[in-house]
Structure formats: C-alpha cells, structure tokens
C-alpha cells in the first residue's frame, strides 16, 4: 500500500494538469505556427512559467485500491 502523502501528491498533480491543460496545449500549437525564433522563445518562456507538476509527463498510473503504480 502506498503512503497517503504519495497518493495525495498524485491527486494534486492531476488537478494541476487538468487546470493548465488548455493553456499548455494552445501554447504548443502556437509554437508550431509561429515562424520567428524570438516569438518561439517568448512562448516557450510562458510554458516554463507554468507549474512543473502541471505537465502530464509527471503523472503516474496508480491502482485504485492500493495506490501502487
């Protein structure tokens, strides 16, 4: 059984990912459409300013009953 704090941390990451999902997706689409490199860096800076835990890569699949991944 996973510790309660680990399970709560994962739930917090899921909420953050849902909250920033649209912002992250629209920024990535903008980067691919913008031809100028300086504009790409500006948009990339916006992506970096988002919380680290809001990235979908940081989520783990967890078992519903035990909390293990």
For each residue, the residues with C-beta under 8 A, 3 or more apart:
1: 66 67 68
2: 6 7 62 66 67 68 69
3: 6 7
4: 7 8
5: 8 9
6: 2 3 9 10 67
7: 2 3 4 10 11 62 67
8: 4 5 11 12
9: 5 6 12 13
10: 6 7 13 14 59 60 62
11: 7 8 14 15
12: 8 9 15 16 53
13: 9 10 16 17 53 54 58 59
14: 10 11 17 18 59
15: 11 12 18 19
16: 12 13 19 20 51 53 54
17: 13 14 20 21 53 54 55 56 58 59
18: 14 15 21
19: 15 16 54
20: 16 17 23 24 50 51 54
21: 17 18 24 25 56
22: 25 26
23: 20 26 27 50
24: 20 21 27 28 47 50 54 55
25: 21 22 28 29
26: 22 23 29 30
27: 23 24 30 31 43 46 47
28: 24 25 31 32 47
29: 25 26 32 33
30: 26 27 33 34 43
31: 27 28 34 40 43 44
32: 28 29
33: 29 30
34: 30 31 39 40 43
35: 39
36: 39 40
37: 40 41
38: 41 42
39: 34 35 36 42 43
40: 31 34 36 37 43 44
41: 37 38 44 45
42: 38 39 45 46
43: 27 30 31 34 39 40 46 47
44: 31 40 41 47 48
45: 41 42 48 49
46: 27 42 43 49 50
47: 24 27 28 43 44 50
48: 44 45
49: 45 46
50: 20 23 24 46 47 54 55
51: 16 20 54
52: 55 58
53: 12 13 16 17 58
54: 13 16 17 19 20 24 50 51
55: 17 24 50 52 58
56: 17 21 59
57:
58: 13 17 52 53 55
59: 10 13 14 17 56
60: 10 69
61: 69
62: 2 7 10 67 68 69
63: 66 67 68 69
64:
65:
66: 1 2 63
67: 1 2 6 7 62 63
68: 1 2 62 63
69: 2 60 61 62 63
